[in-house]
Amino acid sequence: MNRMTRDQLAARVARDIPEGAYVNLGIGAPTRVANYLPKDREIFLHSENGLLGMGPAPAAGEADPDLINAGKEPVTLLTGGCFFHHGDSFAMMRGGHLDICVLGAFQ
């Protein structure tokens, strides 16, 4: 049996996320899922540090140091994306307002 790399696993998870889903990406390997989402599906990514509408990693040299995910990695923000207090972010997660949470190994 061959082990999957983190990128292969992220691509596999991304294929299973349905159209219109609101998805929290945990810290670590789950953040890679954003880079493999099908372009033809509208999926709303949530980060627990207060982002909704998070996009994939920026191109080299185009990172905004103020736009990061919960793992402190640079991300992009899609049109219509928003920022909010991390307390509100956790309320969204704990209140059942997300469809999927992709958790890391230690979460």
C-alpha positions in Angstrom: 0.0 0.0 0.0 1.4 3.4 -1.0 1.1 6.3 1.4 -0.4 9.5 0.0 1.6 12.7 0.3 0.0 15.6 2.0 -0.8 17.2 -1.3 -2.4 14.1 -2.7 -4.5 13.8 0.4 -5.5 17.5 0.1 -6.5 17.0 -3.5 -8.6 13.9 -2.6 -10.4 15.8 0.2 -11.0 18.7 -2.2 -12.7 16.5 -4.7 -15.3 15.4 -2.1 -16.4 18.9 -1.1 -19.8 19.6 -2.7 -21.0 22.7 -4.4 -22.1 25.5 -2.0 -20.4 24.0 1.1 -19.1 26.2 3.9 -15.8 24.6 4.9 -13.4 25.3 7.8 -9.8 24.3 7.1 -7.9 23.5 10.2 -4.2 24.3 10.8 -1.5 22.3 9.1 -2.1 20.0 6.2 -5.8 20.9 5.8 -4.9 24.4 4.6 -3.6 22.7 1.4 -7.1 21.8 0.4 -7.7 25.4 -0.8 -5.2 24.9 -3.6 -7.0 21.9 -5.0 -10.7 22.9 -5.1 -12.3 22.5 -8.5 -12.6 25.8 -10.2 -16.2 25.0 -11.4 -17.6 24.7 -7.8 -18.5 27.6 -5.5 -17.1 26.6 -2.1 -16.8 29.0 0.8 -13.7 28.5 2.9 -13.6 29.6 6.5 -10.6 30.1 8.7 -10.9 30.3 12.5 -8.9 33.5 12.7 -11.8 35.3 11.1 -12.0 34.8 7.4 -14.8 33.7 5.2 -14.3 33.5 1.4 -10.6 32.5 1.7 -8.9 31.6 -1.6 -5.8 29.6 -2.5 -2.3 30.6 -1.7 -1.1 33.7 -3.6 1.4 33.5 -6.4 5.0 34.0 -5.5 5.8 37.6 -4.6 2.1 38.6 -4.4 1.4 37.8 -0.7 -0.3 40.4 1.5 1.4 40.0 5.0 -1.9 41.0 6.6 -4.0 38.3 4.9 -3.2 35.0 6.5 -5.0 31.8 7.5 -5.1 30.4 11.0 -1.7 28.7 10.4 -0.2 32.1 9.6 0.3 31.2 5.9 -0.5 33.8 3.2 -3.8 33.3 1.5 -6.0 35.2 -1.0 -9.5 36.5 -0.4 -12.1 35.9 -3.0 -14.6 38.5 -4.2 -17.3 38.9 -1.5 -15.0 37.5 1.2 -15.1 39.1 4.6 -13.2 39.5 7.9 -14.6 39.2 11.4 -13.5 38.8 15.0 -12.1 35.3 15.9 -14.8 35.0 18.6 -17.5 35.2 15.9 -15.5 32.7 13.9 -15.6 30.2 16.7 -19.3 30.9 17.2 -19.9 30.0 13.6 -18.0 26.7 14.1 -19.6 25.8 17.4 -23.0 26.9 16.3 -23.3 24.5 13.5 -23.1 27.1 10.7 -20.5 25.2 8.7 -21.0 22.1 6.6 -17.5 20.6 6.8 -14.4 20.9 9.0 -11.2 19.5 7.7 -9.1 18.8 10.7 -5.4 18.2 11.2 -4.0 15.2 12.9 -3.8 16.8 16.4 -7.2 18.5 16.3 
